Amino acid sequence: MTGDGKQAYVVSAYLSPADLMAFTTYRHDQCVALWKVEDATITLIRYWEVERLSGRKHHEMPLYDVGR
C-alpha cells in the first residue's frame, strides 16, 4: 500500500493444529491477533491469549478437533 489511504485488517494465529499433529507439534502460549494495515503502518488492534479465554494454564490442546 503506497499512500493511497487504503486499509486492511489481518488476523494472525499461533494455534495447535486440530488433528493428531497437536500431540507432536506442541505449541505453548497459543494466541490470535488482529492487525490493521494502513499505508505503510501496521497497528496491533487486539490480541487474545487462548489460556486467558479457556481458563487452562498452558493451554496446549487444539481449540477444535474432529471429535467436537
C-alpha positions in Angstrom: 0.0 0.0 0.0 1.5 3.3 -1.1 -0.1 6.3 0.4 -3.5 5.7 -1.3 -5.3 5.7 2.1 -6.4 2.1 1.8 -6.6 0.0 4.8 -7.0 -3.7 5.6 -7.3 -6.0 8.6 -5.2 -9.1 9.0 -5.7 -11.9 11.5 -2.6 -13.9 12.6 -2.8 -17.1 14.7 -0.4 -19.3 16.6 -2.6 -22.3 17.4 -2.2 -26.1 17.7 -3.4 -28.0 14.7 -6.7 -29.7 15.1 -5.6 -33.2 14.4 -3.0 -35.7 15.7 -0.2 -33.2 14.9 -1.3 -31.4 18.1 0.5 -34.1 20.1 3.7 -33.8 18.2 3.8 -30.1 17.5 3.3 -28.8 21.0 2.6 -25.1 21.0 2.8 -23.1 24.2 1.0 -19.8 24.6 -1.4 -20.1 21.8 -2.8 -16.7 20.6 -4.7 -14.8 18.0 -4.0 -11.2 16.9 -5.9 -8.7 14.8 -3.8 -6.2 12.9 -4.7 -3.0 10.9 -2.6 -2.3 7.9 -2.9 1.3 6.6 -0.4 2.5 4.0 3.0 1.6 5.4 1.8 1.4 9.0 0.8 -1.9 10.8 -1.0 -1.5 14.1 -2.0 -4.2 16.6 -5.7 -3.8 17.3 -6.5 -6.8 19.5 -4.6 -9.7 21.0 -6.2 -12.8 22.6 -4.2 -15.3 24.7 -6.1 -18.7 24.5 -5.3 -19.6 28.1 -7.0 -16.4 29.3 -10.1 -17.4 27.4 -10.2 -21.1 28.3 -9.0 -20.7 31.9 -6.5 -23.5 31.3 -2.9 -22.6 32.2 -0.5 -23.6 29.4 -3.4 -24.4 27.1 -1.8 -26.8 24.6 -4.8 -28.6 23.1 -6.4 -27.5 19.8 -9.5 -25.3 20.0 -11.4 -27.6 17.7 -11.0 -31.1 16.6 -12.9 -33.7 14.5 -14.5 -35.2 17.7 -16.0 -31.9 18.7 
